[in-house]
Amino acid sequence: MTSIIYYIMDEKKHASIRHIRLLTHIHSTLLYCLKKFPELVQSVTASVTKFIKSEEARTKENQANLGCNLAVLSAVDSHKFADIVEAYFSEQLDRQVLWILKQIPELAN
């Protein structure tokens, strides 16, 4: 889900009906898996809660792709975007700084 959305937002892919249907199918599959395997709901909920409460859980080593949190958040009822937004954007900004420093190392000084 996150890759498709990224490519659409970065204008590398056109937001066609085909891509929107694909996103819908992926989301439906995620919802189906959560319904079929209730233990996944607990696991996902615990993961999102940990992300919100623990800075350590947000690091690149523990959460390689921040977008995954948004994807699973779209399928669970236990948390809303408002619950995660502060932690998400804080980590996103930290990661953007790291990317900028990789591209322009002189800024580290």
N, C-alpha and C positions, 0 to 999 in steps of 0.2 A: 504494500500500500504506500509506504513512505517513498519508495523509489519512483513510483508512477507519479505521485503528487509532486515530488521534487522536479522531475523532468517537465511536467506541465507548467509548474511555476517558473522554472528556469527557461521556459520556451524552447526546450529541446524536443518536446513532443506537443502535438496539437491536442487541445482538450476536446477530442472527438467523442461522439456517442460510444464508440468502441471502448475507449479508455474509461469513460464514466461507467459503462456496463461492467467492465473488468473490475473496477473499484467496488462496485456494488456486489459483484459475485464474491470477491475476496472478503468483504465485510460480512456477507451472509454466511459464508463458510466459517468465519471466526465465531459468529453468533451461534451457529449450529454446533460447533465444537464445544463451546462453553455450556450449551444446553445438554449436550450428550455426555459430557464429562464434567460434572459439577466441581470436582476437585481442582479443575483448572481455574474456576472462578475464584476460589480461595487463594490459589497461587498468584494469580494476576492481581487480585486485590491487595495481597500482602506485598507484592513487588511495587505497586504504585504507592502504597502507604510508606514503604521504606524509602522510596525515592523522594517523597515529600518531606519526610522527617529527618533524613540523614544526608548530610553533605557528602559523606564518604560513598554512599550508594549512588551518587550522581556522577562520580568521576568517570573518565573515559575507560578506565580499566574495568569498572563495574557495570557501566552502561555505555556500550560502544556507540549505539545509535539512539539519540534522544527521540527521534521520530517514532520509535517503537512504542514508547510510552503513550504517545498521542493516539496511535493506532489501537492499542488495547483499551485505552480510556474510552474510545468510541463504542466499546462493546460491553462495558460493565456499568452497573447502576450505582455502585458503592461510592464512586467519586465523580465529580464534575470538573470541567476545565478550570473553573475558579479555584478549586482546591490545589491544583498543580501549577497554575500559571506563574506564581512567584518563583518557585523552585526551578521550574523549567527555564524561564527566561534568565535567571541568574546563572545557571549552568551554561546556557546558550551563549551568553555574553562572554563568560570565561573562555569558552572554546573558540569563539571568534578572535579573541585576543591572541590565543595560542597560534591560530592559523595566520594571523597578520604577522606575528613575530617570526614565524617560519618563512614567510615570504619576504619580509624586510627585517633581517636580524639586527640592523643598526638601531632600530627603535628600542631594543632591549636596554640599551645604554641610556 
